[in-house]
């Protein structure tokens, strides 16, 4: 297969290249694409030197699959063009997620949604992604009536400039230097917690990130009327999102039954012995593709509620790894090129 990686020089795009290599994705050729200013750069990948290409109508021809992580504007413009040229696009932006004719897929949760694709498949929001990996087995076993999630999100979810801003501010505090003015976030992020991820639309008390979590969770789980409430916060952590989820099930499910259920779930690792200091932390997710779950306990205020602590690597499973896993599923199921056929 010929594989395009659009946005290859960004944090998620470069991680996509890493994951393609690590998983020995069956690519005869990988072509990195980026903005005009990055075109011509050389990227070392899997023992090869790859030249970064710019997007034009000729350069996008002849691909089987295109992995996108270049923002909504680029996806809106170029994903349909890649699809028209014969590739299946797996897009990591928010552009296509809520389109009725575009599958929103988490590989362990709803792979069958791929069957109806029309050339574009959407990758969910990273916070939603790790949460639904844990919710999937619970839904199949006991049903789900309501989910309340609170997220603690790393700055790498915003991008490289946010990582640099946290570095600079932390250095200023530790070194007792003048604090640089915040440029990426509305307030200082170093040694602080911001109850805002992304922006507030006019007249809305919820951020765009919180709306994504609520809408995407319903779509992935196939539950249009599922009660979902989200509060998303940004924390001074470089990589690794954490989510506290309160899950109300349809049928009774004890904490121990849930622990055993998730221990055998695809893409999940349970770390749950809090009395001995064993529970997932953001640092534990570094370099990992599985979603970590701990602090599994019954909610004393409701007989059919459980509390879960869910941690995932927002650059890997939250973005790049799932995109590659979806591409693998497309190949295994014979769905590459299906739209054109």
N, C-alpha and C positions, 0 to 999 in steps of 0.2 A: 504493500500500500504506500501511496504518497500521502504524507501528513503535513498539513500547514499548522503552525502555531502563531496565532495573531496576537500581538502584544508580548512577544517573546522576551523583550528586555526588561519587563516589569517584574514585580515580586512574584505574582502568580504565574505569569508566563514562563519565567525561568524555572519555577518549581514544576510546571508541566513538563518541561524538557527533562528535568531530573527524573520525574516519575515514569516517563516513557522509557528512559534508559533502565531504571531499576526494575521495571516490570517486564523488560524485554518485549516491548510492544512490537509486533511484526511489521515494522516499517522498512520499506526498501529505500525511502528517502524522507528526510524531515527538512522542511524549509521554514526558517523563522521569519516572521514579518513584524515590522515595527514602523514607527513614524519616519517621516522623511529625514529627520536629523540623525536617526540611528541607522538608516540604510547604508549598506556597505561595510558596517562593522563586522568583525569576525567573532564568532562564538564557538568555543571549544565544546564539543558534545560527542560522547561515546567514541573517543579517539579520532574524531573528525573535526575539521574546521568548517563551520557553517557560516555562510555569508547572509547577513540580514537583508531581506528584500523589502521593497516598498510596495504598497497595494496599487495595482492598476489592472485593467481588464484583461491584459495578457498574462500577467504574472500569477493570476489566481486560477488558471486553467489546469485541468488534469489531476486534481486532488481527489482522494477517496474520502478523507475526513479532515475537518478543520476545527481546531480547538481555539476558541476565542477568549481572550481576557484583555480587552483593550478599551473597555468602557461602553456605555450605552449608545453614544452617538456613532461610534465606529461600527458597532454591531447592527444598528438600525440601517446603516448605509450598505455595509459590505456582507453581512451574513446572507441576505437574499441573493446577492450576486454570486457568492460561492455556491449556494444551493442550486442556482440556475446553471452554473458551470459543471454541476454533477457531484459536488461534495456534500456530505452530511455535516452540518455545523453543530458543534456542542458549545453553547455560548454561556459564559460565566457572568455576564452582566445581568442587570434587571430588565433589559429591554423586552424580552420575549416571554418572561416567566408566566405572566397571567393571560397570555393570549389563549383563547379557547382551543385553537388548532395547533398549539405547540405543547408537546409533553414536557412536564417538569419532573425530572427523574432523579431519584436517589437509588443507587444500584442495589442496595440491600432491601429496599422498602417497596418500590413499585416498578420493577423492571418491565413488566408487561405493558406499561404505558408507551413504551417505545414502538410498539407494533403499529401505531397509527401516525407515526411521524411523517411530515411533509417536507423534509429537508433541513429542519432546524429542531434541535432539542435544547431545552434550557437546563442550566445548572442552578440549583436553589441558592439563596442567601446562606452564607456560611453558618450563621447562628441557627437558622431553621434546619440546615442539613444535619448537624450533629444531634439536634434534639429529636428529629424524627427517626434517626437510626435507633435510638433508645425506645421511642414510642411504638415503632412498628411491631415488635414482638408482643407488647402489651395489648395493642389493638387486636391482633389476631387471637390472643388468648382470652381476653376479658372485655373487649370493647372499651371505647373511651368516650366519655360524655363532655369533659371539660378539661382544659389545660391552662394553667397560669404559669408563665415563664418570666424569670428575671435574669438578664444576661449581664456578664462582666467581661467586656470585650477588649481585646488587645489592640494596640495602636497600629500594628501591621495591617489590620483590616482596612485602614484608611490609605495606606501606601507608604512609600519610602520617605516622603517628606515628613510624615508623622513620626516615623521612627527616629529621624534626625532631630526633630523638635523635642522629643522626649529625652534623647541623649543630651542635647544642649542644655535643656532646663535642669536635668539631674546633675550635670556637671556644675552648673551655676550654684545650685543649692549646696552640693558637697564641697565645692571649692570656695564657697562664699564669695562668688563673683556677682556682678550685676545680672539680674534675670532678664533674658531676652524676651521681647514681647511675643505673645502667642500669635502665630500666623495660620496654623492649620485648624486649631480648635478655638472656640470662643473664650476659653479660659485656660490657665496653666494646667497641664496634664501631669507634670512631675509631682509625685507625692500627693495626688489629688484624685478624686473620683467625680466624673461628670455625668449627670443623669440625662445625657443627650447623645444619641448616636445618629448621625446624619442631621436632617433639617425638619422644621415644622412647616407643613403646607398651610396656606391661609385658612384660618378658621378651624384648624385641627389641633387638639391637645396631644395627639400622639405623633411621634416622629415618623418619618418615612421608613426608617428601619423597623420600628415596631409594627407598622402596617404590613410591611413585607412578611415579618414573622407570622402574623396572624393569618394573612391571606394564603401564603405559600403552604403553611402547615395544613390548612383545610384541603388545598388542591392535591398535595402529595398523598395524604391519607385517604382521599376520596370521600371526605365528610363535609359537604357544603355548609351544614348547619352546626358544625362543631363549635362549642364555646371556647374561644381562645383569647387570652389577654396577655399582653407583653409589656414589660418595662426594660429598656435597654440602656446600659450604662457603659461608659468608656473608662478603663482603668489603666494605670501606668505599668503595663506589662507589654513586652515586645511581641510575643507570639503565644497563642493559646487562649481561646475563648472558653468561658465557663458559663453554665446555665443552671439555675435553680428552677426545677420544674415541679409543680404541684399537679398531679394527674388524678382526675376523678374517673374511675372505671364504671362500666355498666354492671359488671358482675364482680363479686368480692374477689380480691386478690391480696394475699398476705404479703408482708415484706419479704419473708423467706421464699415464698413462691416466686415473687418477682425477681429476687436475687438469683435463684436457680434458672429462671427463664432467660434472663439477660446474660447469664454466664455462658449459655449455649447459643446466643444470638450472633448472627453474622456481622462481622465488623465491630464487635463490642468486646471490651475487656472490663470485668468487674474488679474493682479494688475497694473492698468494703470491710475494714476492721478498724473503725474509728478509735476504739479504746486503745489500740496500739499505734495510733497515728497513721493508719493506712487508709487513704482516700485520695482521689485524683487531684492534682494541682496543675496549673497551667504549664509549669516547667516539665511535668511528666509527659505532656503531649508533644514535646519537641522531637521532631524527626519521626513521629509515629503517624500511621494512617488509621488505626482503629480509634473508635470513640471510647473514652473511659467513663465509667459510671461508679459512683459510690454514694455513701450516706443514704442508702435506700432504707426508708422507714415509713411506718404508717402515720398518717395525719390524725392526731387525737381529736380533731374537731369534726371529722367526718369518717364514717365507717367504710366508705369506699374510696378513700383518697390515699395516695402515696406521695412522698417527697423524694426527689432524685437530684443528685448533683452530677452534672454531665459536663465533661471537658473534652475539647477537640482541638486539633491543630487547624487553625482557620486557613492557612495557606495550602495545606495538604488535603485531608479529607473534606475540609470546608470549601475547597475550590478545585485545586489541580488534580488530586487523586480521583475524586468522583468523576471529573470530566474524562480522564483516561479510562476509568472503569466503564463508563457509559460507552465510550468508543469500542472497548473490548466486547461489550454486550452486543453492540450493533454488528460487529464482525461475526461473532459466534452465531447470532440469530439470522444472519444473512440479510441484514437490513441496510447495508451500505449500497448506495445506488438504487435503492428500491423506489424512491420517489420518481427518478428519471424513467425507470422501467415501467 
